[in-house]
Amino acid sequence: MEEAIKKAEVLVEALPYIKKFHKKVIVIKYGGSILGDDKIRKAILEDIVFLNFMGLRPVLVHGGGPNISDRMRTSGKKAEFVDGMRVTDEETLKVVGEELLKLNNTIVEEISELGAKAVALNGKDDKVIQAEKKKAKIDLGLVGHIVGINTDPILEALRYDKIAVILPMGRGTDRKTYNVNADEAAANIAVALKAEKLVMLTNVLGIMRRADDPHSFISTLTIEEAEGLINENVVQQGMIPKAKACIEALKGDVKKTHMIDARISHGLLLEIFTNEGVGTEIVK
């Protein structure tokens, strides 16, 4: 009986949030090694399907870096990165496109198996992401900077209560295809959709003042505080583009952003539907 009462209390705690976020768009970015872990991926997709059934409108943007790097390694091609961006020639772009499409199809199939409806959207073929060649210190090849988002295909999916699953590739006015950063894509899509939240799923607890000390975990930051931690090199490596994406989303009027550990059981639901949450939120 006590166990049943606890479950009821959890549902009661979630009720104000379910009401507050009903029909609101939540953009979720999911990638990295956690995307390749079948158990974690299924748990994350279960949470996203739950959000959909609760009346929220989740949009999933996914990466695929490790899959792409593994494929290149087996083919004998070396992966090159500059400031976290993959140098992309024609051959690499082909691998990127094929691996992202495989992951996209897998995610859509698994969402369907969980009982929800999903739509696969390719950033370039469905003309969701408009990009131009990214300017950098050295030539990155076919790496794109996002200059526009076409929300029509996404809104069409949401109108029919479907979860939009978007792979991050862009098309330029020069008709070239560009590899775009998934964090940047998620932030731009969240801004274009006027999303209530942008959630970045990671494989760490969130932002910590000292990377090796879990007790230094920071639960809430303002834009100014987050920018300060980036400048002080407290936020490092793969967390930098995620933090920057959150900041850009907030500056584009997304209400709130979150960075949470996808390995925490039902972390996505805990962050959205409970008072305490589990990750780092960056707010205006």
Buried (B, 14 or more C-beta within 10 A) or exposed (E): EEEEEEEEEEEEEBEEBBEEBEEBBBBBBBBBEBBBBEEBBEBBBBBBBBBBEBEBBBBBBBBBBBBBBEBBEEEEBEBBEEEEBBBBEEEBBEBBBBBBBBBBEBBBEBBEEBEBBBBBBBBBBBBBBBBBBBEEEEEBBBBBBBEBBBBEBBBEBBEEEBBBBBBBBBBBEEEBBBBBBBBBBBBBBBBBBEBBBBBBBBBBBBBBEEBEEEEEBBEEBEBEBBBEBBEEEBBEEBBBBBBBBBBBBBEBEBBBBBBBBBBBEBBBBBBBBBEEBBBBBBBE
